[in-house]
Amino acid sequence: MKESCVLIKCDGDPSIPFNGFTAKNLSSGPLVWSPDNVELYSSDIQKNGGCILCRSLLDEMGGRTGLNACALDNLLPDTRHIPDDWRDKNVIFPDTAYSDPWGEYRRFLFYHNGWGSYRISVGSDLGRKWRVALLKMRSSS
């Protein structure tokens, strides 16, 4: 991965890659992209080999700010900004909620012969491979 400064406008309209879906950003504002500013969160249940509902994992975030789909939309065209150690994970971008008449979803990033994105229902079980992309909390100095 080549390190460079990328400014992502997270208050824009995210792409809607699925017909019939609507999207709502839950966080916004500019983001200076750096993997050092992102924590890939997983629950203790997952760390111990179990599964957790996506909705429960999102609830565990406790009001912390996650990355929204605008960040994902900016990373996919230029994948050199995606850390190599994310290749073995499915990374959920939690702060854009997608919905259709059948449910609520989040988009996630995955690697399989190249980077891609798809959707996951908040009612799905998630195992060890799943993470939620959160902004790291800044310590006050």
DSSP file (Angstrom, degrees, kcal/mol; ACC not computed):
  #  RESIDUE AA STRUCTURE BP1 BP2  ACC     N-H-->O    O-->H-N    N-H-->O    O-->H-N    TCO  KAPPA ALPHA  PHI   PSI    X-CA   Y-CA   Z-CA
    1    1 A M              0   0    0      0, 0.0     2,-0.5     0, 0.0    80,-0.1   0.000 360.0 360.0 360.0 131.7    0.0    0.0    0.0
    2    2 A K        -     0   0    0     78,-0.7     2,-0.4     1,-0.0     0, 0.0  -0.789 360.0-130.6 -91.1 128.8    1.3    3.4   -1.0
    3    3 A E        +     0   0    0     -2,-0.5     2,-0.3    31,-0.0    78,-0.1  -0.673  45.4 140.3 -83.0 126.3    0.9    6.0    1.8
    4    4 A S        -     0   0    0     -2,-0.4     2,-0.5    29,-0.2    -2,-0.0  -0.974  53.9 -95.3-157.4 164.0   -0.7    9.3    0.6
    5    5 A C        +     0   0    0     -2,-0.3     2,-0.4    29,-0.0    29,-0.1  -0.741  39.8 177.6 -89.6 123.9   -3.2   11.9    1.7
    6    6 A V  E     -A   33   0A   0     27,-0.7    27,-3.4    -2,-0.5     2,-0.6  -0.992  17.6-150.7-127.4 123.8   -6.7   11.3    0.4
    7    7 A L  E     -A   32   0A   0     -2,-0.4     2,-0.5    25,-0.2    25,-0.2  -0.844  13.6-163.9 -95.4 123.1   -9.6   13.6    1.4
    8    8 A I  E     -A   31   0A   0     23,-3.4    23,-2.3    -2,-0.6     2,-1.1  -0.927  14.9-142.9-111.3 126.2  -12.9   11.8    1.4
    9    9 A K  E >   +A   30   0A   0     -2,-0.5     3,-0.9    21,-0.2    -2,-0.0  -0.745  22.1 178.4 -87.2  98.2  -16.1   13.9    1.4
   10   10 A C  T 3   +     0   0    0     19,-1.6    60,-0.2    -2,-1.1    17,-0.2   0.401  69.9  67.7 -86.6   3.6  -18.3   11.7    3.6
   11   11 A D  T 3  S+     0   0    0     17,-0.2    -1,-0.2     2,-0.1    17,-0.1   0.289  81.3  98.1-104.1  11.5  -21.4   14.0    3.6
   12   12 A G  S <  S-     0   0    0     -3,-0.9    58,-0.1    17,-0.1    13,-0.1  -0.200  91.8 -78.7 -80.3-178.3  -22.0   13.4   -0.1
   13   13 A D        -     0   0    0     57,-0.1    -1,-0.1    56,-0.1    -2,-0.1  -0.747  47.8-133.1 -84.7 124.8  -24.6   10.9   -1.5
   14   14 A P        -     0   0    0      0, 0.0    56,-0.1     0, 0.0     9,-0.1  -0.370  29.1 -97.0 -72.0 156.9  -23.3    7.3   -1.3
   15   15 A S        -     0   0    0     54,-0.2    58,-0.1     1,-0.1    54,-0.0  -0.397  26.0-145.7 -68.5 152.7  -23.7    5.2   -4.4
   16   16 A I        +     0   0    0      1,-0.1     5,-0.1    -3,-0.1     4,-0.1  -0.830  21.9 174.6-120.5  89.4  -26.6    2.8   -4.4
   17   17 A P        +     0   0    0      0, 0.0     2,-0.5     0, 0.0    -1,-0.1   0.411  58.5  73.5 -80.9   5.2  -25.4   -0.2   -6.2
   18   18 A F  S >  S-     0   0    0     -3,-0.0     3,-1.5     3,-0.0     0, 0.0  -0.976  85.7-117.3-123.8 126.0  -28.6   -2.3   -5.6
   19   19 A N  T 3  S+     0   0    0     -2,-0.5     3,-0.1     1,-0.2     0, 0.0  -0.296  96.6  18.1 -59.7 138.1  -31.8   -1.6   -7.5
   20   20 A G  T 3  S+     0   0    0      1,-0.3    -1,-0.2    -4,-0.1     2,-0.2   0.492  96.7 124.3  83.1   3.8  -34.7   -0.6   -5.3
   21   21 A F    <   -     0   0    0     -3,-1.5     2,-0.3    79,-0.1    -1,-0.3  -0.638  44.9-155.5 -96.9 153.9  -32.6    0.4   -2.3
   22   22 A T  E     -B   99   0B   0     77,-2.2    77,-2.0    -2,-0.2     2,-0.4  -0.877  11.8-149.2-117.9 159.3  -32.5    3.7   -0.4
   23   23 A A  E     -B   98   0B   0     -2,-0.3     2,-0.4    75,-0.2    75,-0.2  -0.975  12.2-173.0-132.9 144.4  -29.5    4.9    1.6
   24   24 A K  E     -B   97   0B   0     73,-1.8    73,-2.7    -2,-0.4     2,-0.3  -0.967  20.3-138.3-137.3 119.7  -29.1    7.1    4.6
   25   25 A N  E     -B   96   0B   0     -2,-0.4    71,-0.3    71,-0.2     3,-0.1  -0.606  11.1-168.5 -75.5 133.6  -25.7    8.3    5.9
   26   26 A L  S    S+     0   0    0     69,-3.6     2,-0.3    -2,-0.3    70,-0.2   0.557  75.2  28.6 -98.4 -12.4  -25.4    8.1    9.7
   27   27 A S  S    S+     0   0    0     68,-0.9     2,-0.3   -17,-0.2    -1,-0.1  -0.951  70.2 172.4-140.3 161.1  -22.2   10.1    9.9
   28   28 A S        +     0   0    0     -2,-0.3   -17,-0.2    -3,-0.1   -19,-0.0  -0.905  22.1  90.7-156.3-177.7  -20.7   12.8    7.7
   29   29 A G  S    S-     0   0    0     -2,-0.3   -19,-1.6     2,-0.1   -17,-0.1  -0.314  76.3 -46.3 106.2 168.9  -18.0   15.3    7.2
   30   30 A P  E     -A    9   0A   0      0, 0.0     2,-0.4     0, 0.0   -21,-0.2  -0.417  49.3-162.0 -74.7 149.8  -14.6   15.3    5.6
   31   31 A L  E     -A    8   0A   0    -23,-2.3   -23,-3.4    -2,-0.1     2,-0.9  -0.990  15.0-146.8-133.8 123.0  -12.2   12.4    6.3
   32   32 A V  E     -A    7   0A   0     -2,-0.4     2,-0.2   -25,-0.2   -25,-0.2  -0.823  35.6-128.9 -85.7 110.2   -8.5   12.5    5.7
   33   33 A W  E     +A    6   0A   0    -27,-3.4   -27,-0.7    -2,-0.9   -29,-0.2  -0.421  48.1 141.9 -71.0 126.5   -8.0    8.8    4.8
   34   34 A S    >   -     0   0    0     -2,-0.2     3,-2.3   -29,-0.1     4,-0.2  -0.867  49.2-137.7-155.5 129.4   -5.3    6.9    6.7
   35   35 A P  G >  S+     0   0    0      0, 0.0     3,-1.5     0, 0.0    -1,-0.0   0.780 105.0  68.9 -57.4 -24.4   -5.5    3.3    7.8
   36   36 A D  G 3  S+     0   0    0      1,-0.3    -3,-0.0    -3,-0.0   100,-0.0   0.705  95.7  54.3 -66.4 -18.3   -3.8    4.5   11.0
   37   37 A N  G <  S+     0   0    0     -3,-2.3    99,-2.8    -5,-0.1     2,-0.4   0.390  98.1  81.3 -93.4   2.3   -7.1    6.4   11.8
   38   38 A V  E <   -C  135   0B   0     -3,-1.5     2,-0.5    97,-0.2    97,-0.2  -0.915  57.7-162.9-118.1 135.1   -9.3    3.3   11.4
   39   39 A E  E     -C  134   0B   0     95,-3.1    95,-2.9    -2,-0.4     2,-0.9  -0.952  15.8-142.7-109.9 131.6   -9.9    0.5   13.9
   40   40 A L  E     -C  133   0B   0     -2,-0.5     2,-0.3    93,-0.2    93,-0.2  -0.840  28.1-155.4 -93.6 106.0  -11.3   -2.8   12.6
   41   41 A Y  E     +C  132   0B   0     91,-3.1    91,-2.1    -2,-0.9     2,-0.3  -0.618  21.1 168.8 -90.0 137.2  -13.7   -3.8   15.4
   42   42 A S        -     0   0    0     -2,-0.3    89,-0.1    89,-0.2     2,-0.1  -0.972  32.5-111.9-138.2 155.6  -14.8   -7.3   16.3
   43   43 A S     >  -     0   0    0     -2,-0.3     4,-2.2     1,-0.1     5,-0.2  -0.364  25.8-113.0 -83.0 163.3  -16.7   -8.6   19.3
   44   44 A D  H  > S+     0   0    0      1,-0.2     4,-1.6     2,-0.2     6,-0.2   0.850 118.1  60.8 -61.3 -34.4  -15.3  -10.9   22.0
   45   45 A I  H  4>S+     0   0    0      1,-0.2     5,-2.7     2,-0.2     3,-0.2   0.931 107.1  43.9 -58.9 -46.3  -17.7  -13.5   20.8
   46   46 A Q  H >45S+     0   0    0      1,-0.2     3,-2.1     3,-0.2    -2,-0.2   0.903 109.3  56.2 -65.7 -41.3  -16.1  -13.4   17.3
   47   47 A K  H 3<5S+     0   0    0     -4,-2.2    -1,-0.2     1,-0.3    -2,-0.2   0.794 106.2  52.3 -62.4 -27.1  -12.6  -13.4   18.8
   48   48 A N  T 3<5S-     0   0    0     -4,-1.6    -1,-0.3    -3,-0.2    -2,-0.2   0.226 128.6 -96.9 -93.8  13.6  -13.5  -16.6   20.7
   49   49 A G  T < 5S+     0   0    0     -3,-2.1    -3,-0.2     1,-0.3    79,-0.2   0.463  85.1 120.8  91.9   1.9  -14.7  -18.3   17.4
   50   50 A G      < -     0   0    0     -5,-2.7     2,-0.3    -6,-0.2    -1,-0.3  -0.292  58.6-114.1 -92.6 179.4  -18.4  -17.7   17.8
   51   51 A C        -     0   0    0     76,-0.1     2,-0.3    -2,-0.1    76,-0.2  -0.821  24.0-168.6-111.7 152.9  -20.9  -15.8   15.6
   52   52 A I  E     -H  126   0C   0     74,-2.0    74,-2.7    -2,-0.3     2,-0.1  -0.984  31.5-101.7-137.9 146.7  -22.8  -12.6   16.4
   53   53 A L  E  >  -H  125   0C   0     -2,-0.3     4,-2.4    72,-0.2    72,-0.2  -0.448  29.0-126.6 -65.0 141.3  -25.8  -10.9   14.6
   54   54 A C  H  > S+     0   0    0     70,-2.7     4,-2.6    67,-0.3     5,-0.2   0.913 112.0  54.2 -53.9 -44.7  -24.7   -8.0   12.5
   55   55 A R  H  > S+     0   0    0     67,-2.5     4,-2.1     1,-0.2    -1,-0.2   0.895 108.5  48.7 -58.6 -41.4  -27.2   -5.8   14.3
   56   56 A S  H  > S+     0   0    0     66,-0.2     4,-1.7     2,-0.2    -1,-0.2   0.890 110.0  51.3 -66.9 -39.5  -25.7   -6.8   17.7
   57   57 A L  H  < S+     0   0    0     -4,-2.4     4,-0.5     1,-0.2    -2,-0.2   0.914 110.4  49.0 -63.3 -42.2  -22.2   -6.1   16.4
   58   58 A L  H >< S+     0   0    0     -4,-2.6     3,-1.1     1,-0.2     4,-0.2   0.884 108.5  54.1 -63.9 -38.1  -23.4   -2.6   15.3
   59   59 A D  H >< S+     0   0    0     -4,-2.1     3,-1.5     1,-0.2    -1,-0.2   0.845  99.2  62.8 -63.5 -33.8  -25.0   -2.0   18.7
   60   60 A E  T 3< S+     0   0    0     -4,-1.7    -1,-0.2     1,-0.3    -2,-0.2   0.668  80.4  83.2 -66.3 -15.8  -21.7   -2.8   20.4
   61   61 A M  T X  S-     0   0    0     -3,-1.1     3,-1.5    -4,-0.5    -1,-0.3   0.744  85.9-150.5 -62.4 -21.5  -20.1    0.2   18.6
   62   62 A G  T <   -     0   0    0     -3,-1.5    -2,-0.1     1,-0.3     3,-0.1   0.850  63.7 -47.9  58.2  41.0  -21.6    2.3   21.5
   63   63 A G  T 3  S+     0   0    0      1,-0.3    -1,-0.3    -4,-0.1    -2,-0.1   0.485  97.4 146.1  81.9   0.7  -22.1    5.5   19.5
   64   64 A R    <   -     0   0    0     -3,-1.5     2,-0.4     1,-0.1    -1,-0.3  -0.386  55.6-104.1 -69.7 152.4  -18.6    5.5   18.0
   65   65 A T        -     0   0    0     70,-0.2    70,-3.0    -3,-0.1     2,-0.2  -0.645  39.2-169.4 -82.8 127.3  -18.3    6.9   14.6
   66   66 A G  B     -D  134   0B   0     -2,-0.4     2,-0.3    68,-0.3    68,-0.3  -0.565  31.2 -90.7-103.6 173.4  -17.9    4.4   11.8
   67   67 A L        -     0   0    0     66,-2.3    28,-2.0    25,-0.2    29,-0.2  -0.637  41.7-142.9 -81.5 143.5  -16.9    4.8    8.2
   68   68 A N    >>  -     0   0    0     -2,-0.3     3,-1.3    27,-0.2     4,-1.1  -0.491  31.1 -92.6-101.7 177.8  -19.8    5.4    5.8
   69   69 A A  H 3> S+     0   0    0      1,-0.3     4,-3.0     2,-0.2   -54,-0.2   0.698 118.3  70.4 -66.0 -19.9  -20.2    4.1    2.2
   70   70 A C  H 3> S+     0   0    0      2,-0.2     4,-1.5   -60,-0.2    -1,-0.3   0.895  99.3  49.9 -62.6 -37.7  -18.8    7.3    0.8
   71   71 A A  H <> S+     0   0    0     -3,-1.3     4,-1.8     2,-0.2    -2,-0.2   0.932 111.8  47.6 -63.7 -44.9  -15.4    6.2    2.2
   72   72 A L  H  X S+     0   0    0     -4,-1.1     4,-2.2     1,-0.2    -2,-0.2   0.921 108.9  54.0 -60.6 -44.8  -15.9    2.8    0.5
   73   73 A D  H  < S+     0   0    0     -4,-3.0    -1,-0.2     1,-0.2    -2,-0.2   0.824 111.4  46.5 -59.9 -31.8  -16.9    4.4   -2.8
   74   74 A N  H  < S+     0   0    0     -4,-1.5     4,-0.4    -5,-0.2    -1,-0.2   0.784 112.3  49.3 -81.2 -28.2  -13.7    6.4   -2.7
   75   75 A L  H >< S+     0   0    0     -4,-1.8     3,-0.6    -3,-0.2     6,-0.3   0.850  99.5  64.3 -79.8 -35.2  -11.4    3.4   -1.8
   76   76 A L  T 3< S+     0   0    0     -4,-2.2     3,-0.5     1,-0.2    -1,-0.2   0.862  98.2  51.5 -63.7 -39.2  -12.7    1.0   -4.5
   77   77 A P  T 3  S+     0   0    0      0, 0.0     2,-0.3     0, 0.0    -1,-0.2   0.789 122.9  31.6 -69.3 -22.9  -11.6    2.9   -7.6
   78   78 A D  S X  S+     0   0    0     -3,-0.6     3,-1.5    -4,-0.4     4,-0.1  -0.691  71.8 175.5-133.2  79.3   -8.0    3.2   -6.2
   79   79 A T  G >   +     0   0    0     -3,-0.5     3,-1.8    -2,-0.3    -1,-0.1   0.505  61.6  88.2 -71.8  -4.2   -7.4    0.1   -4.1
   80   80 A R  G 3  S+     0   0    0      1,-0.3   -78,-0.7   -79,-0.1    -1,-0.3   0.690  83.4  61.6 -66.5 -14.1   -3.8    0.9   -3.3
   81   81 A H  G <  S+     0   0    0     -3,-1.5    -1,-0.3    -6,-0.3    -2,-0.2   0.515  83.4  93.9 -86.9  -5.5   -5.1    2.9   -0.3
   82   82 A I  S <  S-     0   0    0     -3,-1.8     5,-0.1    -7,-0.2     4,-0.0  -0.767  86.4-113.7 -89.0 126.9   -6.7   -0.3    1.2
   83   83 A P    >   -     0   0    0      0, 0.0     3,-1.7     0, 0.0     4,-0.2  -0.288  14.4-131.2 -61.2 141.1   -4.3   -2.0    3.7
   84   84 A D  G >  S+     0   0    0      1,-0.3     3,-1.8     2,-0.2     4,-0.2   0.825 104.1  66.0 -60.7 -32.6   -3.0   -5.4    2.6
   85   85 A D  G 3  S+     0   0    0      1,-0.3     3,-0.3     2,-0.1    -1,-0.3   0.477  88.3  68.8 -74.9   1.9   -3.9   -6.8    6.0
   86   86 A W  G X  S+     0   0    0     -3,-1.7     3,-1.9     1,-0.2    -1,-0.3   0.534  74.0  91.3 -87.5  -8.1   -7.6   -6.3    5.2
   87   87 A R  T <  S+     0   0    0     -3,-1.8    24,-0.4     1,-0.3    -1,-0.2   0.798  85.3  48.1 -60.3 -31.1   -7.5   -9.0    2.5
   88   88 A D  T 3  S+     0   0    0     -3,-0.3     2,-0.3    -4,-0.2    -1,-0.3   0.182 106.9  71.8 -96.8  18.8   -8.5  -11.8    4.9
   89   89 A K  S <  S-     0   0    0     -3,-1.9     2,-0.6     2,-0.0    22,-0.3  -0.905  72.4-132.8-129.8 156.6  -11.4   -9.8    6.4
   90   90 A N  E     -e  130   0B   0     39,-2.3    41,-2.5    -2,-0.3     2,-0.6  -0.969  31.9-155.9-103.8 116.9  -14.9   -8.7    5.4
   91   91 A V  E     -eF 131 109B   0     18,-2.3    18,-2.7    -2,-0.6     2,-0.4  -0.852   0.4-151.2-106.4 114.7  -15.0   -5.0    6.5
   92   92 A I  E     -eF 132 108B   0     39,-3.3    41,-2.7    -2,-0.6    16,-0.2  -0.662   6.4-150.5 -84.3 134.1  -18.4   -3.4    7.1
   93   93 A F  E >   - F   0 107B   0     14,-2.4     3,-0.7    -2,-0.4    14,-0.6  -0.860  22.7-176.2-101.2  94.5  -18.8    0.3    6.6
   94   94 A P  E 3   +     0   0B   0      0, 0.0   -26,-0.2     0, 0.0    -1,-0.1   0.636  58.6  76.7 -77.5 -18.4  -21.5    0.8    9.2
   95   95 A D  E 3  S+     0   0B   0    -28,-2.0   -69,-3.6     1,-0.1   -68,-0.9   0.140  83.0  69.0 -93.9  24.8  -22.5    4.4    8.9
   96   96 A T  E <  S-B   25   0B   0     -3,-0.7     2,-0.6   -71,-0.3    11,-0.4  -0.954  70.0-156.9-130.4 119.0  -24.6    4.1    5.8
   97   97 A A  E     -B   24   0B   0    -73,-2.7   -73,-1.8    -2,-0.4     2,-0.4  -0.836   6.9-165.6 -96.5 123.8  -27.9    2.3    6.2
   98   98 A Y  E     +BF  23 105B   0      7,-2.4     7,-3.1    -2,-0.6     2,-0.3  -0.843  12.1 179.3-103.2 144.1  -29.4    0.8    3.1
   99   99 A S  E     +BF  22 104B   0    -77,-2.0   -77,-2.2    -2,-0.4     5,-0.2  -0.988  16.3 172.1-144.8 156.2  -32.9   -0.5    3.1
  100  100 A D  E >   - F   0 103B   0      3,-2.0     3,-1.4    -2,-0.3   -79,-0.1  -0.826  59.5 -77.7-143.1-179.0  -35.5   -2.0    0.8
  101  101 A P  T 3  S+     0   0    0      0, 0.0     3,-0.1     0, 0.0   -80,-0.0   0.688 128.3  50.6 -60.8 -15.1  -39.0   -3.4    1.5
  102  102 A W  T 3  S-     0   0    0      1,-0.2     2,-0.3     0, 0.0    -3,-0.0   0.536 118.6 -57.7-103.3  -7.3  -37.4   -6.6    3.0
  103  103 A G  E <   -F  100   0B   0     -3,-1.4    -3,-2.0    18,-0.0     2,-0.4  -0.994  54.9 -63.3 163.6-170.1  -34.9   -5.2    5.4
  104  104 A E  E     +F   99   0B   0     -2,-0.3    18,-2.2    -5,-0.2    19,-0.4  -0.898  44.0 179.6-117.7 144.9  -31.9   -3.1    6.4
  105  105 A Y  E     -FG  98 121B   0     -7,-3.1    -7,-2.4    -2,-0.4     2,-0.3  -0.891  19.6-149.0-140.4 163.7  -28.3   -3.7    5.1
  106  106 A R  E     - G   0 120B   0     14,-2.1    14,-2.6    -2,-0.3     2,-0.3  -0.959  25.6-120.7-129.4 152.9  -24.8   -2.4    5.3
  107  107 A R  E     -FG  93 119B   0    -14,-0.6   -14,-2.4   -11,-0.4     2,-0.3  -0.656  29.7-166.7 -89.4 151.0  -22.2   -2.5    2.5
  108  108 A F  E     -FG  92 118B   0     10,-2.4    10,-1.7    -2,-0.3     2,-0.4  -0.964  17.9-128.3-137.8 157.1  -18.9   -4.4    3.1
  109  109 A L  E     +FG  91 117B   0    -18,-2.7   -18,-2.3    -2,-0.3     2,-0.3  -0.826  32.4 171.5-100.8 137.9  -15.5   -4.6    1.5
  110  110 A F  E     - G   0 116B   0      6,-2.4     6,-2.4    -2,-0.4     2,-0.5  -0.949  26.1-134.1-142.3 163.9  -14.1   -8.0    0.6
  111  111 A Y  E     + G   0 115B   0    -24,-0.4     4,-0.2   -22,-0.3     2,-0.2  -0.982  36.0 144.8-123.9 122.3  -11.1   -9.5   -1.3
  112  112 A H  S    S-     0   0    0      2,-2.6    -2,-0.0    -2,-0.5   -25,-0.0  -0.718  91.7 -30.3-152.4  98.8  -11.5  -12.4   -3.7
  113  113 A N  S    S-     0   0    0     -2,-0.2     2,-0.2     0, 0.0    -2,-0.0   0.814 141.0  -3.7  56.7  31.7   -9.2  -12.2   -6.7
  114  114 A G  S    S-     0   0    0      2,-0.0    -2,-2.6     0, 0.0     2,-0.2  -0.566 100.7 -63.5 133.8 162.8   -9.5   -8.4   -6.3
  115  115 A W  E     +G  111   0B   0     -4,-0.2     2,-0.3    -2,-0.2    -4,-0.2  -0.526  57.3 159.1 -80.1 142.5  -11.4   -5.9   -4.1
  116  116 A G  E     -G  110   0B   0     -6,-2.4    -6,-2.4    -2,-0.2     2,-0.3  -0.918  27.3-134.8-151.0 176.8  -15.1   -5.8   -4.2
  117  117 A S  E     +G  109   0B   0     -2,-0.3     2,-0.2    -8,-0.2    -8,-0.2  -0.990  24.9 156.6-139.7 145.2  -18.2   -4.7   -2.3
  118  118 A Y  E     -G  108   0B   0    -10,-1.7   -10,-2.4    -2,-0.3     2,-0.3  -0.812  36.7 -93.5-148.6-168.4  -21.5   -6.2   -1.5
  119  119 A R  E     -G  107   0B   0    -12,-0.2     2,-0.4    -2,-0.2   -12,-0.2  -0.838  22.9-162.2-118.1 154.2  -24.3   -5.9    1.1
  120  120 A I  E     -G  106   0B   0    -14,-2.6   -14,-2.1    -2,-0.3     2,-0.2  -1.000  23.8-121.3-134.0 136.0  -25.0   -7.8    4.3
  121  121 A S  E >   -G  105   0B   0     -2,-0.4     3,-1.9   -16,-0.2   -67,-0.3  -0.498  18.3-129.6 -72.0 142.6  -28.4   -7.9    6.1
  122  122 A V  T 3  S+     0   0    0    -18,-2.2   -67,-2.5     1,-0.3   -66,-0.2   0.625 109.9  61.6 -68.7  -9.4  -28.2   -6.6    9.7
  123  123 A G  T 3  S+     0   0    0    -19,-0.4    -1,-0.3   -69,-0.2     2,-0.2   0.339  84.0 109.0 -93.4   5.5  -30.0   -9.9   10.6
  124  124 A S  S <  S-     0   0    0     -3,-1.9   -70,-2.7     1,-0.1     2,-0.3  -0.514  72.5-115.7 -84.5 150.1  -27.1  -12.0    9.3
  125  125 A D  E     -H   53   0C   0    -72,-0.2     2,-0.4    -2,-0.2   -72,-0.2  -0.655  29.1-156.7 -79.6 138.3  -24.7  -14.0   11.5
  126  126 A L  E     -H   52   0C   0    -74,-2.7   -74,-2.0    -2,-0.3     2,-0.1  -0.971   7.3-166.2-121.0 131.8  -21.1  -12.9   11.4
  127  127 A G    >   -     0   0    0     -2,-0.4     3,-1.4   -76,-0.2   -81,-0.1  -0.089  48.7 -62.0 -97.8-159.3  -18.1  -15.1   12.2
  128  128 A R  T 3  S+     0   0    0      1,-0.3   -78,-0.1   -79,-0.2   -82,-0.1   0.747 124.0  63.6 -60.0 -29.1  -14.5  -14.3   12.9
  129  129 A K  T 3  S+     0   0    0    -40,-0.1   -39,-2.3     2,-0.0     2,-0.3   0.654  84.3  93.5 -74.9 -16.0  -13.7  -12.9    9.5
  130  130 A W  E <   + e   0  90B   0     -3,-1.4     2,-0.3   -41,-0.2   -39,-0.2  -0.586  48.1 172.6 -88.2 139.6  -16.1   -9.9    9.9
  131  131 A R  E     - e   0  91B   0    -41,-2.5   -39,-3.3    -2,-0.3     2,-0.5  -0.948  26.6-133.6-137.2 157.8  -15.0   -6.5   11.1
  132  132 A V  E     -Ce  41  92B   0    -91,-2.1   -91,-3.1    -2,-0.3     2,-0.8  -0.967  23.7-129.3-112.5 130.3  -16.6   -3.0   11.5
  133  133 A A  E     +C   40   0B   0    -41,-2.7   -66,-2.3    -2,-0.5     2,-0.3  -0.702  36.9 172.7 -84.0 110.9  -14.6    0.0   10.3
  134  134 A L  E     -CD  39  66B   0    -95,-2.9   -95,-3.1    -2,-0.8     2,-0.4  -0.856  36.9-111.1-115.5 150.8  -14.5    2.6   13.1
  135  135 A L  E     -C   38   0B   0    -70,-3.0   -97,-0.2    -2,-0.3   -70,-0.2  -0.661  43.4-110.7 -74.9 135.7  -12.7    5.8   13.4
  136  136 A K        -     0   0    0    -99,-2.8     2,-0.3    -2,-0.4    -1,-0.1  -0.410  32.5-111.5 -66.2 141.8  -10.1    5.5   16.1
  137  137 A M        -     0   0    0     -2,-0.1     2,-0.4     1,-0.1    -1,-0.1  -0.576  29.6-130.1 -75.1 134.8  -10.9    7.6   19.2
  138  138 A R        -     0   0    0     -2,-0.3     2,-0.3    -3,-0.0    -1,-0.1  -0.679  15.6-128.9 -85.7 136.5   -8.4   10.4   19.7
  139  139 A S        -     0   0    0     -2,-0.4     2,-0.5     1,-0.0    -1,-0.0  -0.677  23.3-121.7 -83.1 140.1   -6.9   10.8   23.1
  140  140 A S              0   0    0     -2,-0.3    -1,-0.0     1,-0.1     0, 0.0  -0.690 360.0 360.0 -84.6 129.7   -7.2   14.3   24.5
  141  141 A S              0   0    0     -2,-0.5    -1,-0.1     0, 0.0    -2,-0.0   0.403 360.0 360.0-108.8 360.0   -3.8   15.8   25.3
